[in-house]
Amino acid sequence: MVKILFVSVLTFSALFSSEVITLYKSGGKKLLDSQMNSPTYWSGSLFNKDLRFGYFERAFSLLTCNKEKGLLELYTPDAQKRFSLKKRYSAFTGKNAGDKRVEGDLKTPVGIYTLTEKKRRVDPFYGPMAFVTSYPNLYDRIRGKNGDGIWVHGVPLSGSRDPFTKGCIAIDNNDLIQLDQSINPSNTLLIIDSTLKQGVNASAYSAILAGLYQWKYAWTYNDIESYISMYDPSFKRFDGMNLTQFKAYKERIFAKDETKTIALNRLNIIPYPGEKRNLFWVTFNQLYISDSHRFEGEKSLLVRLNTNQSISILTEE
């Protein structure tokens, strides 16, 4: 706790002044925290950022798959997290159009996935290797989508194949080998969509960042009503807990009225592929410290940006 406060004070010292440090030490932390609840606070920091694929504090290599055009593209970030196209591959996807719903529907899913494993030994039908994706992800699971085994793989080492897959993404074997040499699977995101869409305006990211810090503020200062109001009525947690159950669970925790330290870093906000244009996948590293509990690790949220520029949380893990 002392270390966290010490680092925070040093940061404020570099950015502001000795008067701010005095304010912080005398109880002004709450006031300073509240400044981050406004979109105006964030709008300046987004100037000149590369927001074509989302807002990134942690840099990933990106694989984007356009099912309509049969393309898999690799983008890599520079030190400023600006993405450049490194390679474009022709790709086979599922025989049937649309988003995958159930096992055997011959559709390639629409969504955001990680590469969870590199399979070095696969049936020769799949080429020299394969990358396993994280389908079904959290959003897939809460919608009841099923099936698994969605890979990025090659083509048969001998013979021919149909110009479609059962749901995987297949590229030429030489391209697959080149891709393997170009990425670190554990630091690569795969974004699959039916077709390319226009980028999201920077004001949307300002609103989402402000909303996330309003959520953090309510959580930090035990404002249960404001905190719960940021969850959608359809909310379902990773373990199946619905909003009524989640509220009762959180009310028991907030009733302790403990002092909390909550920090969010390495925040990424990515427009979620599909027909709805107002859904965003949010990931971050969270540090939570209270008198009775400590947690540090990755968290994921799916949020909706509402027409009034507030956010609603649909699921979290």
C-alpha positions in Angstrom: 0.0 0.0 0.0 2.8 2.4 0.9 4.6 1.6 -2.3 1.5 2.3 -4.4 1.0 5.6 -2.7 4.6 6.5 -3.1 4.6 5.8 -6.8 1.4 7.8 -7.2 2.9 10.8 -5.4 5.9 10.7 -7.7 3.7 10.6 -10.7 1.7 13.5 -9.6 4.9 15.4 -8.7 6.1 14.9 -12.3 2.8 16.0 -13.8 1.5 18.7 -11.5 3.0 20.6 -8.6 3.8 20.5 -4.9 0.4 22.0 -4.2 -1.3 19.0 -5.7 0.9 16.7 -3.6 -0.2 18.6 -0.5 -3.8 18.2 -1.6 -3.4 14.5 -2.3 -1.8 13.9 1.1 -4.5 15.9 2.9 -7.4 13.8 1.5 -7.7 15.2 -2.0 -7.2 11.8 -3.6 -11.0 11.5 -4.0 -11.1 14.9 -5.8 -8.2 13.9 -8.0 -9.8 10.6 -8.8 -13.1 12.3 -9.8 -11.3 14.3 -12.5 -10.9 11.1 -14.5 -14.7 10.6 -14.6 -15.1 13.2 -17.4 -14.7 12.6 -21.1 -13.0 16.0 -21.3 -10.2 14.6 -19.2 -9.5 11.9 -21.8 -10.1 13.7 -25.0 -6.8 15.4 -25.1 -4.9 12.2 -24.5 -6.5 10.6 -27.6 -5.1 13.2 -29.9 -3.0 11.7 -32.7 -3.5 8.1 -31.4 -4.0 5.3 -33.8 -7.6 4.3 -33.1 -8.4 2.3 -36.2 -8.6 -1.0 -34.3 -9.3 0.4 -30.8 -7.7 2.1 -27.9 -4.5 0.2 -26.7 -2.3 0.8 -23.7 -0.9 -2.7 -24.1 0.4 -3.3 -27.6 -0.7 -6.5 -29.4 0.0 -7.9 -32.8 -3.4 -8.0 -34.6 -4.7 -10.6 -37.0 -7.9 -9.3 -38.6 -10.0 -11.7 -40.7 -12.5 -10.4 -43.2 -14.7 -13.3 -44.0 -16.5 -11.7 -46.9 -13.3 -11.0 -48.7 -11.5 -14.1 -47.6 -8.6 -12.1 -46.1 -6.4 -12.5 -43.0 -4.2 -9.5 -42.3 -1.3 -9.1 -39.9 -0.8 -5.7 -38.3 2.1 -5.0 -35.8 2.5 -1.9 -33.5 5.5 0.4 -33.2 6.6 2.0 -30.0 3.8 4.5 -30.2 1.3 1.7 -30.7 0.6 2.7 -34.3 -0.3 -0.2 -36.4 1.1 -1.0 -39.8 0.1 -3.8 -42.2 2.8 -6.4 -42.4 1.2 -9.1 -44.5 -2.1 -9.9 -46.2 -3.0 -13.6 -46.7 -5.8 -15.2 -48.7 -7.9 -17.3 -46.4 -10.6 -19.9 -46.4 -13.3 -19.6 -43.8 -16.5 -21.5 -43.0 -18.7 -22.9 -45.7 -21.8 -21.0 -44.3 -22.1 -17.3 -43.8 -22.9 -15.6 -40.5 -21.7 -15.9 -36.9 -21.1 -19.4 -35.4 -23.8 -20.5 -33.0 -23.6 -24.2 -32.5 -21.2 -27.0 -33.2 -21.4 -28.3 -36.7 -23.0 -25.2 -38.3 -20.0 -24.8 -40.6 -19.6 -21.1 -39.7 -16.5 -19.2 -38.6 -17.3 -17.2 -35.5 -17.4 -13.4 -35.3 -15.5 -12.0 -32.3 -12.2 -11.2 -30.6 -10.0 -14.1 -29.6 -6.6 -14.9 -28.3 -4.3 -17.6 -29.6 -4.2 -20.1 -26.8 -1.8 -22.7 -28.2 0.4 -23.5 -31.1 0.0 -27.1 -32.2 3.2 -28.3 -33.8 1.9 -31.7 -34.7 -1.5 -31.9 -36.5 -3.1 -34.2 -39.0 -1.5 -33.5 -42.5 -4.9 -32.3 -43.6 -4.3 -29.1 -41.6 -0.8 -28.4 -42.9 2.4 -28.1 -40.9 0.9 -26.6 -37.7 -2.1 -24.8 -36.2 -2.9 -22.0 -33.8 -5.8 -22.7 -31.5 -8.1 -19.8 -30.8 -10.0 -19.0 -27.5 -13.5 -19.6 -29.1 -15.9 -19.7 -27.4 -14.9 -16.5 -25.5 -16.8 -15.1 -22.5 -19.3 -13.2 -24.7 -19.9 -16.4 -26.8 -20.5 -18.5 -23.7 -23.1 -16.2 -22.0 -25.0 -16.2 -25.3 -25.1 -20.0 -25.3 -22.8 -20.5 -28.3 -21.0 -23.8 -28.3 -18.5 -25.8 -30.3 -14.7 -25.5 -30.1 -11.6 -26.4 -32.1 -11.6 -23.1 -34.1 -8.0 -22.9 -35.4 -5.9 -20.9 -37.8 -4.2 -23.7 -39.8 -2.8 -24.6 -43.2 -3.9 -26.7 -46.1 -3.3 -30.4 -46.8 0.3 -31.4 -47.2 -0.7 -33.4 -50.2 -3.8 -33.5 -52.4 -6.5 -30.7 -52.5 -9.3 -29.4 -50.4 -12.6 -27.6 -50.7 -12.4 -23.7 -50.8 -14.0 -23.5 -47.4 -13.6 -24.9 -43.9 -15.9 -26.2 -41.2 -15.4 -23.0 -39.3 -11.6 -22.6 -39.0 -9.4 -20.1 -40.9 -7.1 -21.8 -43.4 -4.2 -20.1 -45.2 -1.4 -21.4 -47.5 1.2 -23.4 -45.7 4.1 -21.1 -46.7 2.0 -18.2 -45.4 1.4 -20.1 -42.2 5.1 -20.7 -41.6 5.8 -17.0 -42.3 3.0 -16.0 -39.9 4.5 -18.3 -37.2 7.9 -16.5 -37.6 6.2 -13.1 -37.4 4.1 -13.3 -34.2 4.3 -14.3 -30.6 1.0 -16.2 -30.2 0.6 -15.2 -26.5 0.7 -11.5 -27.5 -1.6 -11.7 -30.6 -5.3 -10.9 -30.9 -7.5 -12.3 -33.6 -10.4 -10.1 -34.7 -12.9 -11.9 -37.0 -15.7 -10.0 -38.7 -18.0 -10.6 -41.6 -16.8 -7.5 -43.4 -14.7 -4.4 -42.8 -16.3 -1.6 -40.9 -15.5 2.1 -40.4 -13.4 3.2 -37.4 -14.9 4.5 -34.2 -14.8 8.2 -33.4 -12.4 9.2 -30.7 -15.2 10.7 -28.7 -16.5 7.2 -28.1 -13.3 6.2 -26.5 -13.3 9.3 -24.3 -16.8 8.4 -23.1 -15.9 4.8 -22.4 -12.7 5.7 -20.5 -14.7 8.2 -18.4 -17.4 5.5 -17.8 -14.8 3.0 -16.7 -13.3 5.5 -14.2 -16.8 6.4 -12.9 -17.3 2.7 -12.3 -13.9 2.5 -10.5 -14.7 5.6 -8.5 -18.1 4.2 -7.3 -16.4 0.9 -6.4 -13.5 2.6 -4.6 -15.7 4.9 -2.5 -18.4 2.3 -1.7 -21.2 3.9 -3.7 -23.3 0.8 -4.3 -26.1 2.5 -6.1 -23.9 4.2 -8.7 -21.8 1.1 -9.0 -24.7 -1.2 -9.8 -26.4 1.3 -12.1 -23.6 0.8 -14.5 -24.5 -2.9 -15.0 -27.1 -3.8 -17.7 -30.3 -5.5 -16.6 -29.2 -8.4 -18.9 -25.9 -8.7 -17.1 -24.5 -12.2 -16.6 -21.1 -12.8 -15.0 -18.6 -15.5 -16.2 -19.9 -17.9 -13.6 -23.6 -17.4 -14.6 -24.4 -14.9 -11.8 -27.2 -12.6 -13.0 -27.7 -9.0 -12.0 -29.9 -9.7 -9.0 -27.5 -12.2 -7.6 -24.5 -10.0 -8.4 -26.1 -7.0 -6.6 -26.7 -9.0 -3.4 -23.2 -10.3 -3.5 -21.7 -6.8 -3.9 -24.0 -5.3 -1.2 -22.5 -7.7 1.3 -19.0 -6.5 0.3 -19.8 -2.8 0.2 -21.5 -3.0 3.6 -18.1 -3.7 5.1 -17.3 0.0 4.2 -13.6 -0.9 3.8 -11.0 1.5 2.4 -10.0 0.3 -1.0 -7.2 0.9 -3.4 -8.1 0.0 -7.0 -5.8 0.6 -10.0 -6.4 -0.1 -13.6 -3.6 -0.2 -16.1 -2.8 -1.6 -19.6 -6.3 -0.8 -20.6 -7.5 -1.9 -24.1 -10.8 -1.0 -25.6 -11.7 -2.8 -28.9 -15.0 -2.4 -30.9 -16.7 -5.7 -30.8 -17.2 -7.2 -34.3 -20.7 -8.0 -35.5 -23.8 -6.2 -36.4 -24.1 -4.1 -33.2 -21.8 -1.0 -33.5 -22.0 0.1 -29.8 -20.3 -2.9 -28.1 -16.7 -2.8 -26.8 -14.4 -5.5 -25.4 -12.4 -4.0 -22.5 -9.4 -5.7 -20.9 -7.0 -4.4 -18.3 -4.8 -5.4 -15.4 -6.5 -4.7 -12.1 -4.9 -4.2 -8.7 -7.5 -4.4 -5.8 -6.5 -4.0 -2.2 -8.8 -3.8 0.8 -8.5 -4.8 4.5 -9.9 -8.2 3.7 -8.8 -9.0 0.1 -6.1 -8.5 -2.4 -6.3 -9.3 -6.1 -4.0 -8.5 -9.1 -4.7 -9.9 -12.5 -6.4 -9.5 -15.9 -10.0 -8.6 -16.1 -12.4 -8.4 -19.1 -15.6 -6.5 -19.6 -18.1 -6.3 -22.4 -19.6 -2.8 -22.4 -22.3 -1.0 -24.4 -21.9 2.7 -25.1 -25.3 4.2 -24.7 -26.8 7.1 -26.7 -26.3 9.4 -23.7 -22.6 8.4 -23.7 -22.8 6.4 -20.5 -21.7 2.7 -20.4 -23.5 -0.4 -19.4 -21.6 -3.6 -18.5 -23.1 -6.7 -20.0 -20.6 -9.3 -18.7 -17.3 -9.5 -16.8 -14.6 -12.0 -16.0 
